[in-house]
């Protein structure tokens, strides 16, 4: 039986009333900086988002589940991993850690390639088995929007669970539109793992041009330590990142932007970076991502039919893994090249709601190749897939506070393998229909029905050769081999969401803002791709040369059906002097034959609180996370016990005197040094971390 936890609502008004009666000087910071410094899933009423419709909309009246992460959250937590950034957002998580090279996204039970990631409009499709997908230093981020729910009507293949839409900084945004030059320097240290980081960012805006150049380095000199005081072996690594952007605006209507981004990770990790390290599975791994991108924007208010965004990009990931015990060298290359076009026709307004028609087209190609000691590597086979897609969406105000957003996307994809397996040419059409109603200024009700799909990855279709060799007993081994599944079907889901938002300003006449959001969702998934590992599949054979008894085994993929349902709640009291926030996530699901699913995240609750003192020069914050156990897992899968952890952070931002412009930050992660593991990871998260950082920003205006 579940234990009931009661939260006394009388505490919230008391806390906020105390904040608003504290003697503070008037704030001089920008409105953006006055927002609470951690992601909540909730917004101010004038916050704009773009991920749900590919157009700017007020977040409060957008019929979708969206959370937005601002740079101040990342700075406050001194986040070096994406798990720390997203753990407070309802329905969202990061699995595969604590090694940073292994972090993978999860949204509402959909994980890894079932979630789309875009950085500055460019797809991030790279996925090597047991590897991560967040190959970007968090300090380069300007904003993140997390779209929860089926997103294929806008983002195509892979958006079963939703999408992470990440934007990096620009010189124009750093200068806030003022001409001049800026420089930001920073560094920090984390006692757990003796982690050190250094950051440099230079930027400027001069006339029609703006530019930005940034370099970061992070290095863990020792292995991380868990809450039991045990070393998490082979967690040392070094990350070097760089970003260069130049923007040109020939007039107020057009913008051209060229950027190049680089990410390098070097570390001694297991072949499976999610697993425990042993003497026989360590590799010297070097992973490098390079992205080059050119974008063009043209918005002319006098031409209602022209609001164009075009992005061309090339994204390449190379990985070299040298195994220590036998010197074997694996080389992996994965390249995505794409073009994305979106244009919105503005047709005016009806009853305060925009009338807009958005049309888009996308073409991209994924190409991969693998080598082992210079020879073809069938475990990561040479193959490619090409996609062409088009979509349409209409934002329609119906009057009386009602709005309707229908959308439709058609994707065509063609696979080609160098292994001689048959090519495939398929297509999928994914519709979406969202309905919103605002009966008054403080209430918004919405519903969405949508479909999503994910085409199988090249490795899922064509992987062949030996997966692993495992000793069984003296003179006995198991040789497990991949079995290609070139006929694997695309995953497909039908999803329904219902949501409600309520906002109240100037509560108790104290300039307190109260926001509440509730969402329920249900997904029916057909042809869910399930990897099956049969350890021993038949009778052994004797090898007279090696005098070894060999047991056969195989690894293959199959399509199964599943259903996932859950609910999310976010509540927040917010004032310029502080905030109090509660986020709840409930998630359940199973295969439609009654068997359990292995990847569902446990139910969890996150309570956050912040306090701003002395004209916001001193900022205190804390977070309590409680996670329920996840024991309903498939036979043989790893169950995860429940846990709780507490984080604290403090920032001192002097506004006068010799230290004006400096930022001093202290973060205590896992304050009580609890041992815990994130489901379904096989290794623990770090124990107590004490992080210190200092930064200084300079700006010289013309």
N, C-alpha and C positions, 0 to 999 in steps of 0.2 A: 504494500500500500504506500502511496506517496504521502510524504509529510507535507503539511500545509504551512506556508510561511505568510504571516500577516505583516503588512507594512502600514504603520499608523500614519494616516494622511495629515494629522495635526503637526507632525514634525516639519513638513515642508514649509508651511507658512511661517513657522517660528524661525527657521533658518534664514529665509529670505528677508523677513522683517528685520532680523539682526543685521544683515548685510546692508540694508538700505538706511539704517539709522547710524551707521558708523561714520565718524567725522573724516571725510575725504575731500581732497581738493578737486576742482573741476578737471575732467579729463581733457587732454589735448590731442588724443590719438584719433586716427581715422576711424570711420564707422566700421570698415572692414576689420580692423584690428581689434575692435571692441567686441567682436563675436566671441563666444566661448571657445576655448582653445582645443577642444577635442570633438571628434565626430560624434554626432548623436543620431543621425537619421532625420533630424528635424531642422527647420529653417526659420529664418525671419520671413515675414510675409512678403518682402520685396526681393528675396533671393531668386536668381534666375538659374535655370538648369537647361542643358541641351541634350543629354544622353537619351532621354525617353522619346524624343520626337525628331532629333537632329535639327531642331529649331530652338530659339530662346523662348522659354515659357517660365511664368512664375511657378516656383516649386510647389507652393501650397495648392494650386489649382491644376496640377499635372496628374492625370490619371495613371500613375505608375508608382512603384516602390523605388525610391531613389535616396541615396545618402551621398553627402559631399564632404570631402576631407580637404581642409585648408593647410597651408604650410605651417601655421602656428601650432597645430596639433603635433606635427612631426618634430618641430623644434622643442616643444614642451616635453615630449617623451624622449627626445634624443633617439628617435627610432633608427635602428640599424637594420631591422628586419621588418618585413611586411606583416608578419603575424602580429607584431605590436601595434601596427597602424590600424588593422582591421578588426581586432578581436572584440571591440566594443560595439560594432555595427550589427544590428539584428540580422540573423540569417546568413552572415558572411564569416568566413574564416580562411585561414591559411594552414595547410598541412604539409608534411614532408620535412619539417625542420628537426632540430634547430640549426642545421647547417644551412647557411644562406643560399648556397648554390642549389638547394633541393626544394625551395619553397614553391608550393603550387596552390592555386586559388580553389576555393569551394564556396558555392552559393546554394543554399537550400537543398543540400544533398547531391548536387551536381558538382563534379570536381575536374580539375586539370583541363583537358581539352574540351570539356563540356561547358566551359566558360570562356568568353571572348575577352581578349586584352588588346587595347589599342593605345599606342603612345604617339601623341601628336598626329592622330589620324592614321597611323601606319599599323597594320596588323602585326601581332606578335604570335606567330603560329608555331614557333619552334617548340618541340617537345621530344626529348630523348627519354627513354624509359628510366625511371628513378632519378630524373633530373628536374630542375626547377624552371619556372617561366618568368619570374620577376628579375630580369637582368637590367636593372636601372637603379642607380643610387637614389635613395629617397630625398636627399637634400636638393636635387635638381628639379623637384616637382613643384609646379605652380598650383595645381588642383587635381583632385581625383573625384570623379563621379562613379558611383557603383549603382548600376541598374540591376534590380532583383526581379527575376521573372523572365519568361520567354522573350528573347530579343531578336529572333531570326528575321522578323519582318523588316528590321532595319539593318542588322549586322550579319545576317546570313549564317553560314555553317559555324557551329560551335557555341552559339548563344543559347543553349538549352537552359542554363541556370541564370544567365544574364550577361553583363559586360562590365569590365573595368575600363573607363575612359580616362586616360591620364594625359595631362597637359604639362609640359615643362615651361620654365620661365623664359621670358623674352626681355630684351633691353628696354622696350617701351613700357612693359608692365612694371619692371623694377624702378623705372624713373617716374612712373605715374603720369606719363605724358609731358613731363617737364624736360627741357633741353639741358644736357649736361652729361657728366660722367660719374660712375659709381664704382665702389670697390668694397667687397665683403670678404673678410678674413675670419677664419674660425678653426678651432681645434677642440678635441675632447679626449677623455680617457674613461674606460670602463674597467673596474677592478676585476670583474669576472672574465677571465681569459686574457687579462692584460691587453685589452683592445684599445687601440689608439687611432685617431682619425685627424686629418688635416683637410681644410677646404679653402678654396680661393675662387672667387667669382668677380669678374670685371665686366662692366656693361656701360652702355651709353646711348644717348639719343641726340642726334644732331640733324636738324632739318627734316629731310625725308627719310633719313637712314637711322636705324637702330641696330645695335649689336650686343652680343653677350658671349663671353667665354668663361667656362668653369672647369675646374679640375678638383677632384677629390681622391683621397687615399684612405682606406680603412685596412687595418691589419690586426689580427688576433695573434699575439705572440705565444700564447699558451692555450692548452685545451680548455674549453668551458667546463664548469663544475656544476653538477646538479644539486638539488636541495638536500640530498643525503651526504654531500661532500665528496661524491665520486666524480672522477674526471670523465667527461664525455669525449672519448678518445677520437682523435683525428678530426677535430673541429677547428683547428687553426687554418687560417686562410688570409689572403691579401686581395683587396679589390681596388683597382684603379679605374676611375671613371672620368670622362670628359664630354663636354657639350659645347658646340660652337653654333651660334645662330646669327644671321644677318637678315634684317628686314628692310624693305624699301617700299615706301608709299608715294607713288607719283602724284597722287591727289588724295582728297579725303574719302574717295569712293573705293580705292583699290589698294591691295597689299600683296606683295610678293615676299616670300620667306624661304630661305635656304638654310638647312641645318645639317650638321653631322654630329653623330653621337657615338661614343665608344665605351664599352664596358669590358674589363678584364678581371677574371677571377682565377687565382692560383691557390691550390691547396692540396694537401695529402688527405684524401678521403677514401672511403670504401667505393668499390665499383658501383654498388647500389648506395647512393649518397643518403638514402633514408634509413640505412641499416646500421647495426652495431659494427664497429671496426674489429677486424681480426688480423693476424699476421699474414693470412693468405689472400685477403680481399682488398688490400690497399693499392691505390693508384695515385701517381703524381698527375693531377688533373689541371689542365689549363683551358679555360673557357673564355672565348672572346666573341662579343657581339658588336657589329658595326652597322649603323643605320644612317643612310643618306636620304634626305627628303627635300622636295621642292613643293611649295604650296602657293596657291593663288586665290585671293578673295576679291569679289567685286559686288558691291551693294550700292545700287543707285535708287534713292527714294523717288526720283521722278519716273523711273521705269519699274512699275509694280511687278513685272515678270522677271526681274533680274536681281537675284541674291545668290550668287554662285560661290561655292567652295570646291576647289580642286586640289587633290594631293597625289603626287607621284612619289614613290619610295622604293628603296632597295634595302632589305634587312637580311644580314647574313650572320650566322652563328657557326663558329668553328670550335671543336673540342678535341684536344689531344690527351689521351690517357695512357700513361706508361705504368704497367703493372710491376710492382716491386719484386714479387717472388719469382717471376720467370722472365722479366724483361719484355713481355708482350706489349706492343704499341697499337692502340686503336685510334683511328682518325675519323672524325664525324664532321660533315658539312651540311648545313641546312640553309637554304636561301628562299626568301619570299620577295617577289617583285610585284608591285601592284599600282593601280590607278583607281582613285575614288573620286566621283563627281556627284555633287549634290546641288540642286538649285530649288529655291523656294519662290513661288509667286504669291505676292501679298495682295489679297482681294478685299482688304478693308476689315471692318469689324461688324459684328452683330451682337447686340445686347452685351457689349463689353468684352466679347470673346473674339479672338482673331479668326479670320477666314484665310487659310493658307493652303496652297497645294505644293507639296514637296515631291520632286522627282529625283531619282538617283540612279546611277549606274556604277558598277564596280567590275574590275577585271584584275585577277592576280594569279600568280603561279607559285606553287611550292615545289622545290626541287631538293632532293637529298641524295647523299652518297656516303658510303662507309668503307673504310679500309682497315685491315688488320695485318700488321707487318708488311704493308705494301700491296697486299692482295685483296680481292673483293671480300667484303664482310657481309654475309647474307643476313646476319642479325639486324643490320641497319642497311637494307638493300638500296641499290640505285633505282630511283623511281621518281616520278613527278606527277603532279595533278594540276590541272588548269580550271579556273572558275571564271564564269561570266554571269553577271547578275544585273537585274534592274528592279527598282521598287518605286512605289507610289504611296503617298499618304495625304489625306485631306483632313485639316483641322476645321471643324464646322461648329459654329455657335448656333444653337436652336432657339435661344430666347429663354426667359424665365430661369436663368442661371444654369441651363443645361448645355453641355457641349458633347460632341461626338467626334471620335478620331478613328476612322477606318484606315487600314493599311494593307498592302499586299506586296510580296517580294517573290521573284522567281529566280532560282539559282540553277545553273547548269554546270556540271563538273565532269571532267574526263581524266581518267587515270591511265598511266603508262608505266610499265615495269620493264627493266632491262633483263629480268630473269627469264623471259620467255613466257610468262604468264599472260593470260588474255587481258587486253585493255578493256576499260569500262567507260560508258558514256551514259550519264544519268542526269536527272533533274528533280528539283523539289520546289513546290510552291507553298509559302507560309503566310497565312493571313493573320491579321490582328484587328480587333474591334474594342475600343475603349470608350466608356461613357462616364461623364462627370456631371455632378449637380451641386451647385452652391446655393442652397436655399437662403442663406444670409451670409454676411461678411465673415462670420466666425466658424462656419461649418462647411466642409467639403466632403461629399460622398462620391465614390467612384467604383467602377467594376471594369474588368478587362478579361477578355477571352482571346487567347493567342495560341499559335502553334510555333514550334521550333524544331530544328533538326541539326544533326552533326554528321557529316560525311566521315566514314572511317579514315583514320590516319594511314599514311603509307606504310608505316611499320606494322600496324594492326593487320593490314591486308597481306603483306608480302614477306614478313620476317621468316627466316629459315635458319638452319644450322643449329649448333649446340647452344642451348640456353645456359646450362650450368652443369658442372660435374661435382658430385658430392660423394665423399667416402661413406660407406655403409658399415663396413667391418674390415678387419685385416684381410686384404686380398679381394675386397668387394667394393664396387663403386656403382653409383647411379649416373647414367648419362641422359640428361633431359634435353630434348630437342624441340625447337619451334616447328609447328606445323602451319604453313601458310593458309590463310583463309581469304582467298581473292573474291569470294562471293558474299562476304560479310555485308549485311544491309546497313544503311544509314540509320542512326538513332532518330526517333521522332517522338515528340511529346505534344500533348494537348493540355493547356494550362488555363486555370481560372483563378482570378484574384478578386477579392472584395476588400475595399479599404474605406476608412473614415478618418478625417482630420478635424480637430477642433482647436481654435486659437482664441485667446483672450488677452487683450492688451490693457495696461494700466490697472492690473489687478490690485484690489484693496487700496486704490489711489496711490500706489507706491511705484509706479512705472515698472511694474513686474509683468513679464510676459509669460503666459502659460500656454504650452503646446502639448497636444495629445494626438497620437496616431496609432491606429489599430489596423492590422492587415491579416487576412486569412487567405491561404492559397492551397491549391490542389493540382497535382500533375498526374496525368496518365501517360506512361512512357512505353512505347513500342520499340522492340529491337534494341534495347539497352545492350551495349557491348560489354560482355563479361569475360574476363580472362580466366581460363581454367588451367591450373597446374596439376597434372597427374604425376605424382612423384614416381611411382612404379606402375607401369602399364602392362607388363607381361612377364613371361618366363625369362630368366637370365641366359646369357650365352658366355662361353668360356673363350678368352683370348689366349692362345698358347704362347704368343710372343711375349706378352707382358705378365702371363700367369695370373690373370685377373678375371674374376667373375663379374660380368657387366650386366646390370639390370637396366632395362629400357624405361624411359619416361618421356612425357611430352607436355608441351605448353601450347595451348591454342585459344582462340577466341570464339565466342558464340553469342547469339542474340537471345536475350530474355526480355520478358515484359515486367514492368514494375509500376507502382503507384507511390507517390510521395505527397504528404500533406502537412500543413503546419500553420502556425500563427506567430505574429510578431507584435509587440507593443513597445512604444516609446513615449515617455512622458518627461517633460522638462519645465522647470521654473527657471526663468532667466532674467537677469538684471545686469546693468553695466558693471555692477560690483561683484557679480558672482553668478553661479548656476548650480542647480541640483537636477540630476538626470537619472532616469531608470530605463533600461532597455531589457526586454525579455524576448527569448527565442524558444519556440517549441517546434520540434520536428519529428516526424514519424514516417515510416514507409516500409514497404516490403515488396518482394517479387509477387507477381499476381498468382503464383502457385503456392503462396504462403511462406516461402523461405525468406530469411532475413537479408537485408542489404548491408554490405560491409562499410560503406563510406559515409553513412549519415552522421552528421555532427550531433553531439548530445544537446539536450535542453540546457540553457544557461541564462543567468541573470547578471547584469552589470549595473552597479550603482556608482555614479560619478558625482563629484562635488568640486567646485572651484571657488576661490575667493580672491578678489582684486583689491589691493590696499595701496594707500599713498599715491593716488592719481594713477593707479595701475602700474606703478613702478615695481611693486612686489606682488607676485602672482603665485598662489598656492593651489594645488590640486591633488586629487586622489581618486583612486578607482578600486572598487571591490568586485571581483569576478567570481561567481559561483557556477560550477559546471556539474551537471548530473552525470552519473555513470552511464556508459553505453555498453550494455551486456547482451542485447538482442542482436547478435552478429551471426553470420553463417558458421557452420561447424568447421572448426580448425582456425577460424579467424581470431584476431587478438581483441579481447574485450578491454575496456578502459574504465578504471575506477573514477569516481567523482573527485573533485578537488575544489579548492578555493585559493585565491591569491590576492594580494593587496599591492598596489603600486602608488607611489607618491612622487610628486614633482614640484619644484620651486624654481621661480625665475625672478631675478633682480635686474631691472632695466633702468638704470639711473638716467634721469632726465635733466640733470644739472650738475655742475661741478666738473672736476677733472676727469671723471669717469663717464660723462655724458656720451651716449651713443654706444656704450658697451652693453653686452648681454651676458649675464652670468647665470648658468643653469645647473641645477642639481636634480637628478632623477634616481629614485630608489625603486627598482623593479623586483617584484617578489620579495617584499620587505621581510616577511617572516620565514624566508628560506624554505619554502614548501617544495617537496618532491612531487612532481606531477608530469603527466604525459598527455598530449593532445591526441585525440582519436583521429585516425587510426595509426598514428605514428608508432614506430617500434622502439624509440628511445626517448628519454626524458628531455624536458625543457631545462634551461639553465636555472640554477638557484638564484640567490640574492645577487643583484647587480647594482653597483654604485657608480653612477655616471656623472661626470663633471664636464662642463664645456664652457668655453668663452668665445665670444664673437664680437667683431666690431665692423660697423658699416660706415663708409664714408661716401658723401655725395658732394660734388662740386657743380653748382648750377651756373649756366651761362649768364 
